[in-house]
């Protein structure tokens, strides 16, 4: 059984705020979301920071690799002005800062481990250790409150498994490989996270019958969202938090 929220705000605030910032987390909360997805990688000083792109240039100005800058140097960059002037000065947050905000407000986290190339194992290990430390008091008492770690990097998830086996993991994929079941078993993963455009009813049924959770990214159309839930999908993230609310699955069931 899927113990987590079913509808998750993608990168904090979806299309309504600068992604992966505290402002985005606040935006999702203001829209009623108590569940968010965001991306974590390592800065030069080994501190986990919340960023999607491994290169500067899109959400923060400049050139270079995220791993070339310390977390303090990244925090001095403006991660909000690209989205709109009202977000000017929004810094690149550390993972601990975002986690603290989420814990303070009772927000569940899907933490995507997104390593800078060449730092897969180190990133998986470090992020898992950080989560283990932050949630040490809840491992045995409130397992459903633990963040769910996910990644496209098999190596990062293997390292996370070694660092903190008690923190749940989900394997992220785009094109579903024939050996998806074996990979989930190797990782000790509890869920398969798939591109909803690549999902079929047959695959959805196979994943569920095998006893795994099934999570989709990134679902922005309410009609498609309803169809996926009909297929047995446990949850999904969305950019359109203005169209698909946190109670979408529940309210949809009530209407049926």
N, C-alpha and C positions, 0 to 999 in steps of 0.2 A: 504493500500500500504506500502511496506517495504521501509523506507526512508534511510536505512543505506547501507554501502558497502556490496557487495554480497560475496566477497572472502576475508577471514580474516586469517592472519598469526597466527597459533596456538602457544601460549606461546611466542610470539614475533618473533622468528626466525625459528620456526619449528625444523627440524633436522639439521640445519646448524649452530646453536649457542647454548650455554648453556641456557636452558629455563629460562624464568622469570627473566632475567637480563637486564640491560641497553644495554649490548652488543647484546642481542637477539633483542631488539627493534631496535637497529641501523642496525642489519643485515636485518630485515624485511624491513626497510626503504630503504636500499641499493638495495633491490630487487624490489622496486617500490610499496611496500605495505603501504597504508595509513589507514590500519585497522588492529588491533591486538586484540588477546584474551590473558588474563593472569589471574592468581589466586591470591587472597588476603586473608590473615588470620591475626590474632592479635598476636603480640609478648607479652611477659610478662608485659611490661609497657603499654599495650593497644594501641600501635602504629600499624596501618595496614602495613604489609610487604608483598612483592610479593614472594610467595612460593607456590608450589603445594603439597609437602608432609608435613604432620603434624609431622613427625619424622625426625631427622637427620639420615644420613647414606647413602643416595643415591646421591644427588646433592651437599651436603656439608658433610664433614667428621664429625664423632663423634656419640654420642648417646644422646637420650633424646627427649623430646617433644618441639616443637617450643614455646609453651606457657611457657616453663621453662627459656627462654632466653629473655633478653631485645632486642629492635631493634638495639641498639649500639653493643651489644654482637654478634648478628647475622651478622651485617655489617662487623665485624672483621673476620668472616669465609670466606673461599674461595669457591665461588659458581661457579667458572669457570674451575678449574684445572681438574675436573672429565671429562670434555668434551674434553680438549686438552690443551697442554702447552701454546699455544698462548693466551689462556683466563685466565691464572694464575693471581690470585689476584682480580678477578671480585667479588665485594661484593654482599651480599643480599640487594636489594634496598627496600626502603620504598615505599608504594603506592604513596605518594606525589612526590617522585623523579621520578618514572615512569610516573605518570600523567603529571608532568612538562615537561618531554621530549616529550611526545606525544602531548601535547598542543602546545609546541614550534614548532613542525614540522607538525602540522595539521593532526595528526593521530587519527582516531576514535578508541574508546576502548569498547570492551566487557569485563567487569570486572566480573569474576566469584568469588563470595563469597564462600570461602572454609573454613568453620570454623574448628578449632580444636574441637574435640568432647567435649561437655559440654559448649561451648561458642557460640552456634548458634545464639541466639537472640542478644547477645552483639556485635558479629561480624557484623551481618546484619545491626544493628542500626548504628554502628560506621562507617562502610564503606559508607553507604548511606548518613550519615551526612557529611562525608569528600567530597563526590562527590557534594553534594548540595552546600557546601561552595566554592569549586573550580570552579563550573560552575554557580554560582549565577547570573552572568550577561547574561547568555545565555538561561536560562530557558524559558523566554518568547519570545526571539528574534531569537534564532537558535535551536529549539528543536531537529532537526536531528543531531546536533553536540553533544548532550548529550551522555555520556556513557550509555550503556545498561547493567544493573545489571542482573546477572543470578546466579542460585545456584541449587544444588541438594537438599538443605535443605529448606523445606517448611517453617520451623520456622524462618530461617534467612531472607527469602524473606518477610515474614509477618512483621518482625521487620523493614526491609528496607522500606516497604510500610508505616508503621507508622511514621518512621523518616523523610522520604522524598518522599511523594506520587507523586511528580512531576517528579521524576527520573524514567524512564521506566524500566520495569522488564521482564525477560524471565524465565520460569520454565524449569529447566534441568531435564531430565529423561532418564533412560536407557530402562527398560521395561515399555511400555506405559500402564498406568492403565486405567481401564474402565471409571473412573470418571475424565479423564484429562480435560474435558471441565469445569466441576464444580471447579476444582482446579485453573484453570486459572482465572475464574471469581472471586473466593475468594481472589486471590492475586492481582487482578486488573492488571494482566500481559498482555502484548501486544503480546507475542510470546511463542511458544513451542519450546524448544531446545531438539533434540532427537539424540540418537545413530543412525547413518544412516543405520547400519546393521539391526536395528529393524523396520525401516520404510517400509511401503507398499504404493502402489499407492492409495489404498482405504483410508488409514489413512491420507495421504497427502492431498487428496481431501477434507476430512472431516474437517481437521484443517483450510484449506483455506476457505472453504465455511462458516465456523463459524466466519470468520473475523479476524483470528489471523495470525501473522507472523509465518513462519516455518523455523527453522535454524537447521543445522545438524553438528555433530562432528563425528569423525575427518576424513575427506575425502582426501585420498592420491592417488587415481587412477583417471586419467582424464576421462576414459570411464565411471566409476561409477559417477563421478561428472556430466558429461553430462546427464546421465540417471536421476539423482536426479533433475536437473534443468528442465528436461522434465516433471517430476511429479509435478512441481509447487513449489519446494523448493525455498525459497527466498534467502538463503545464507548458507554458510558453512565455517568452519575453516579447515585449512590444515597444515600438517607438511611438505609437499613436495612443499615448495615455489619455488623450482627449477624446478618443473614440471607443477605446476598449478599457473599461475601468477595472479596478481591482476585484470587483464582485461580479465580473462578466460571467464566469462559469456558473456561479450560484444563481444569479438572476435569470440566466438563460434556462437553467434547469426548472426554475419555478414557472417559466412561461410555457414549458413543454407539457 
